[in-house]
Structure formats: C-alpha cells, structure tokens
C-alpha cells in the first residue's frame, strides 16, 4: 500500500504541477482545499493512514508526547488548515503559521518558485495569513485549550509567530505578545520566527538585545508555554552563541534549525537563473547548511536544549544524518511537495529503525 501511495503521487504530481499554468501558489491552494476535505471525513483519514503507512515511534519532548519524530514545517498550513489530515499523512506533529497579529496579504505575486531539478523552492511569501485571532478561532473548533486540541487531533500542534509587516521594529515585541495572548491557551508550543528573510528587518530581531527583550516578554505573557526559537542558517557561530545565551537565560524549551537561506549554493545549472529571485531558499540545496547549523548548536548545548532539525530532509539518509548531527525531532516541507506523503513514512521509519 505504501508503494502504491508513492507511485500514485508521482502520477498525480504531473497534473498538480500544471495547475494554473504551472503556478506553484495556485497548486498549493488546490492541494490545501483537497486536504481540507480529508479533514472533514474520518473514512478518508483512515484510508490515508492505511495507504501511506503511518509510522509509530513515540517520543516525549518539551513535556509533549509526539507519535513520531517527523513534523510538518511551518509555511504549509499558514492558517491552521486540514489539521486532521496531517497525522493521516504520517506526521507526528504540525507547526502551523507563520501567523502574525495583523492579517496581511503578504508580498506581491509571483512569490513562490519551484526548482525541481535542484529539489528546492524559493519563496518570498511575506507571512500571508489571516491573523492570530482568526487562527485562535479555528483552533477552538478542536478544543477549548491546548490539551483538548491535542487530545482531539492526536498529536501536538505548534504555532509559529512572526511580526506583522506594518508594525515598526520598535513595536515588534508588543506585536508578538498580542499574538501570544490569543494563542497561548491553544497551542502545544510556540515557535518564535525571527529568521524569515521575507519581512523587512525581521532578522535583526535575532540580535541579542532585541531577542532578549522579545523572549522575556513572551515568557512573561505565557510562563508555562514551551517556547522555541527558530534561527536562520546564515548566522555566524558568534551570532548563534548570542541566541543560545538568550535561550538559556529565559528558559526557552528548544531551537528550530533552520529557516530558509538567502544563499544560492547547490542550484542545478539549468536553474541558476532562478537564483536571482529574492526570497528564502529551502529544500535540497539547504541540506548541508542546515545540518551543519544543527551540529554546531548540538555541540554548544550538549543536550541541554532539544533541537528540531529542518532544511533539506528528503531521504532516509538525510534524516539519519540530521539525527546524527544532534536533532531530536525533524520537520519537512519541500520534500513533501516533490515526493508526496511517502517521504514522511520513509524518514520516520528510518529514524525509528536507525537505518
């Protein structure tokens, strides 16, 4: 059945990549609409689990129980769509968002570019989302608090928080805190996204002074919330050290490494021209860069802070290498687009079996 899922997706992808004249964002909207249908029907969820071959590999981190170590990275379900579909596709958690306090349309089109030969994506979405209050209302459909949401869905749901584009940098802390206030009772954990390259000035919030103020304010707003910080792969070791110092000081639960990169290494010759597009690069070209970042962090924290490894995980070998580098959980995004749900099963099984 699992092989059938892989074969079926290879056929379906041909049509999927032609939707809207090959427009990736229109294909994404169509796919999310289909997954929302699965979200409504239990029989579709049950069938999906059987066809895909869901891997059970329970682990406990951040005080949360994860059915397996593979999660959906932020960016796919920006508004918390299809939350029952993700576990049916084999994921052990989902990180939804990035969500901002103010609803916003994101950057101008086009803003998403496939690099199929390189196995990557370039995006400059700009945190397009319906806003934190709309996300809170959606989560309440599954339960009145985080425990009820988690019990209803059967897996942890994290929320990635970002800064609203129209909010000045000197008001960024209040912007994040407003989002935390409406979501703190509903999310399993919160990821602080200060590392997207697509919101002007956002990455400056990784600087020690800004980050200290931000994390302290979020911790004060939600003392019991597992709080994670997502960092850019482009940081120097010295800048990572500053982030780690802030995390230790303010009881951050863990790190997510990494976000997309502004570098353009690893592109196939036939896709070099797409490297001129502004935005963050994800997928296979990020594999080594993200893994090296995880390895450095793991060496510095010595197991003190759990790490979610994300970036270019597209095979069992990639997953095992990221675990060997020091990651405790993994997240995928680009590989799901190119390979379909079979990649979730493959990497989850490899991590479980160690081979």
Secondary structure as UniProt FT lines:
FT   HELIX           2..16
FT   TURN            17..18
FT   HELIX           19..22
FT   HELIX           24..40
FT   HELIX           42..52
FT   STRAND          59..61
FT   TURN            62..63
FT   STRAND          64..66
FT   STRAND          70..72
FT   TURN            74..75
FT   TURN            78..79
FT   TURN            81..82
FT   HELIX           83..88
FT   TURN            89..90
FT   STRAND          93..99
FT   STRAND          112..115
FT   TURN            116..119
FT   STRAND          120..123
FT   HELIX           132..139
FT   TURN            140..142
FT   HELIX           146..153
FT   STRAND          156..161
FT   TURN            165..166
FT   HELIX           169..171
FT   HELIX           172..183
FT   TURN            184..186
FT   STRAND          189..193
FT   TURN            197..198
FT   TURN            200..201
FT   HELIX           202..206
FT   HELIX           208..221
FT   TURN            223..224
FT   STRAND          226..231
FT   TURN            233..234
FT   HELIX           237..249
FT   TURN            250..251
FT   STRAND          254..257
FT   TURN            265..266
FT   HELIX           269..276
FT   STRAND          280..283
FT   HELIX           284..286
FT   HELIX           287..301
FT   TURN            302..303
FT   STRAND          306..310
FT   HELIX           316..325
FT   STRAND          329..332
FT   HELIX           334..339
FT   HELIX           342..353
//
